[in-house]
Amino acid sequence: MIVLDTNALRGEGFGASCNASLLRGLSSACGHPLALPQLVLEEDLANYGRSVQKHLDAGATDKILTVVPSWLGRVDVVQGTSTDMPNLTTALKYRDAALRKVFGILPSPEGASDEAHRREVNRLRPASTTGGEGRDVVIWLTATAQARRIAPSQLFFVSADRTFRYEDTSGLHAELMAEAPPNLRYLPSVAAVIDRLSSHADAAPDVAGSDDVLNAIAQTASYGGGDPDHDLRRDLWDWEPPGLAPRERTADVTPSLLDVREVQVRTVGTTRLTAIDAIYRLDLLWTPAEQAALTVRLGILMRHEEEYLSQVQVLARSGLKLAV
């Protein structure tokens, strides 16, 4: 199991980055489910809610659509045929659902809050030497309780907080090492998890624009990756196909590569994972009578709208995770 602290989640654990894509691919390939402590989920939703509310108060339509990437009415808003926008409650509901689709949620152990206060008062790690960081205590207790629960399976706890580390090293502090279950492994970043679980490999030339990738995108856009109730914007960032064998391209969908930001390749045994951060243009026929052109950056999450193009063209940034 891989358990993320808030800084790891907000860094490269969830969002539009190659590392976030690789983390999810490695979770599947290595059999390590991804999880968040309940307090991390609550903190992320609180931070997200403040961001959404700020844009709502400012009436910033483009920024609201940016932070709520799966809003189903976004095309109508871009076209100017609707002013229906997500409110704070709806945005939080979407965010919560997106996180739960990727991560299991670990409840805080009984008595964790009382123990956090005790460690703050007594300056005991992972509380800080100034008597703060009680949230780190609750998250630590959640991770250690889960490690004991799943023993002897390993649990990788990922946090960049210095309260967990020994001085300027990347290792767990000795005080915490003494109470950590033997199957708990501490890592300071998502990148460190990727390095621990996989090996680097070179990317094939022009892999982002290959027929295999474009055909797989077309199939996912048409059929939702096996989900009959799919929404294109959601399913393309949650795509994890069993393979990339070329399939017959449908007449309704024609993807094309516009730009490539980054490509990373890692291997786990015979499994090869390719993470792509690229812009694709996806022309698709929404109905037999009307065709809409959407320019989307495909991947595990659309991060932000950079500009609005003519008619219903939308440009967004994300990464596309491919499992080969």
N, C-alpha and C positions, 0 to 999 in steps of 0.2 A: 504494500500500500504506500502511496505517496500523499503526504499531508502537507498542505501549503498554509503558511502564515499569510497575513494580510498583505505584507509588502511583496511577497513572492507572487501572490495572486494578481495584484495590481501591476507588478513589474512585467514579467513575461509568462505568467502562468495561465492567463486567460486574455485573449484579445488577438489583435491582428499582428502576429509576429511569427517568424519561422520557429522560434523556440517554443512558443505555445503550441504550434502545430505538432512539432516533434514530441513534445511532452505527451500529448494525447495518443500519438502513434505508438510511442514506447510503452505507455500504460497498457495498451492492448497487446503489443508484441511480447511484453515481459510478464504479463499477468499481474501487474500492480495497479489496482484500481485507484483512481484519484479521489481525494476527500478534502473537505474543509471542516474545521471546528465550527460549531454553531456560532460562536462569537465572531469568527472571521466573516461568516455570511452576514451577520447582523451589521458589522462594521462596514462591509462593502456596500450593502444596501443603503446605509445611512449616508455614506459619502456620495454615492450615486444620486440619492434623492436630493441632496443639497445642490448638486450640479444641475439636475433637471429643474429644480425650483428656481434657480438663478436665471436660467434661460426663459422659463415661463414668465417670470416677473418682468423680464426685459422684452418680451414678445418676440424673441429671436427664433423665428420659424426654422431657418436652416440649421441652427445649432440644436434645436429640439429634435429634428429629424436625424441629426448626427448621433445623438446620444441614445436614441430609441431606434436602432437600425432595422428592427423587424416590424415596425409599424405598418400594418397592412394597407393603410390608406395613403401611403407616401406618394405613389404615382399620381393619384388624383390631386394631391396638394401641389405637386410639381407642375402638373398640367394647368392648374388654376381652376379646376372644376369643383374643388371642395376646399373648405377651410377647417375641416374636422381634424383636430390635432389630439395627440395623447395627453391626458392629464397626469398628475403626479402618481395617482393610484395605479393607473394603467401602466405607466412606465416602470414602476417598481414591480408590478406583477410580471411584466415581460423579463425584466432583469433577473428576478428570482427564478423564473422558469428556465431561463438560459443557463444559469449557474447550476441548477439542480439536474439539468440534462447532462452535464459534464461531470459534476462532482457529487459524491455521496456526502451527507451532512452528519457530522459526529456530535452527539449531544455532550454538553458540559457535564463532568462528573458531579455527583452529589457533594455538596460542601466546598466546591471549587471557589466560590466567591469569598467564603469565610477564610479559606487558606490564602487567597490572594491578599486580603487585608492583613493577615498575620505576617506574610512575607514582606509586604510593604513596610509595616511598622518595624520589623526586625532587620530590614535591608538584606533579605535573603533572595538569592537568584531564583528565577529570572527577574524579580523585582530589581529596580535600580538602586544604586547607592544613595540616591536622594529620596528614596521612599516612594517612587512612582512605578509605573508600568505594571499595575495589577492585571491588566488585560493579558500581558505576556504570561503571567502565572497561570491564568485560566486556560489559555491556549496550550501551554506546556503540559498541564495536568490532563487535558483532553487527549493530547498526542500520546503521552505515556500510558494512559488508561487503555487507549486503543491498541497500543503495541502489546500490552499484556494480554489483551483480549484475543489477538490474532496469532500470538506466539505458537510455534516457532517461526512463522512467516516474518519476513523483514518489514519494517516500517521506516520509510525515509521521511524525516521531518525537515522541511525546507523553510528557512527564515534568514533574513539578512540582519535582523536585530542584533546589535552588539552585546546585549544582555545575555545572549546565549553563548557567546564565543569567549575563548580564552585570549585576553589581550587583543593583539592585532592578527591573530591567526585565524584560519578558517575552521578550526576544530572546536568541538563542544567544550565548554568550561568544565574544569575538573569537578566543581561542586555539583553540576548537573549530571555529569558522567556517572557520579557515584549513585545517583538515584534513578538513572535511566535504565529501563529493561535492556537485557543484552541483545535483543533483536531490533533495537532502535538505532538508526543511523542518522546523524545530523549532517545536513548539507546547506551551504550558505546561499545558494541561488538555483534557479531552474537550469541554468547552463551547467552547473556542477552535476545536477541529476542526469542531464543528457550525456555528459562525459562519463559518468559512472556506469550508465546502463548500455552504452552503445559505442561504436567506433566510427571515426570519420571515413568518408568515402568521397570520391570525386563524382560530380554530376555529369550525366551524359550531355554532349553538346546539344543546345537548343531544346532541352527537355521541356521547357515551359510551353513551347509552341508545337510540340510533337503531336502527331495524329492520335496517339493513344490518349494523351491528356485532353485534347479538344473533344474527342469522341466521348470520353468519360464525363466531361462537363455537360455535353449535350444530353447524354442519357440521364444524368442526375437532374438536369433542369426539366426534362420531359416527364420523368417518372418518380422523382422525389426520393431516389435512393431506397425504394421499397416502402415508403410511407405514402399511402394514397391520399392523405390529407396534408401533403407537404405545402409549405410556402417556400418559394424559390430563395428568398433572401436568407431564410433560416437554414434550409437544408444544404445549401452550397457551403456554408461555413461549418456545417456539421457532417460533411461528407467523409465517409470512411469505407470505400468500396473494397470488396475482397480481392480485386485485381484490376489490371488496366488493359486487358485484352481488347483490341479494337472491336467495336460493335457497329452495327449498321446505323449510320447517322440519320436522325429523323429529319423530315422536310421542314419541321416547325422550328428547329433551333439551329443556329449557325454561330458558334463562338469563334472569335479570332483574337490573337495576342496583340496588345498594343504596347506594353512596356514591361520590363522585368526589373525589380528592385533587388531581389536576393534569392538565391537558391542554396539550400543546405541538404546534404545527403548523409545519412547515418545508417549503419548496419547493425543488426542484432542476429547473430548466427547467419542463417540464410535469408533473413527478412531484410529488405532494403526499404528505407523510408526517405522520401523526397519531400521537402517542404519548400513551397514556392510562394514568394511575395510578388505578385504580378498584376497588371491591369489587363482585363479581357473585355472585349466588346461582345455582348451576347444579344443577337437579334433573334427574337422569338415572336411567334404568332399567338397572341393571347386568345383570340377568337377567330373563327373563319372569316369574319367580316372586317377585322381590324388588326393591324400589326403594329406593335410598339417596339421601339429600339431602346434597349437599356444598356448603358455602359456601366459595368459593375466590376469592382475588384473582388475576386472570389476567394473564399477561404474560410477559416474557422470563425472569423467574426469581422463584420464590416466596421471599421474604426471611425471613420468620419467622412462626411460629404465634403469634397474639396471645391466643387463648383457645379452649377446646374447648366446643362447643355440645352440645345434646342429641343422643343417638344417634351418628350418624356425621357430624355437621356440623363442618366444620373452617374456621377463618378464618385466612387467610394474606395477606400483603401482597406486591403485585407490580405491574407495569405491563403494559399490553397494547399491542403495537406493530402499527399498521395501515398498510399500504402501499396507497395509492389511485392 
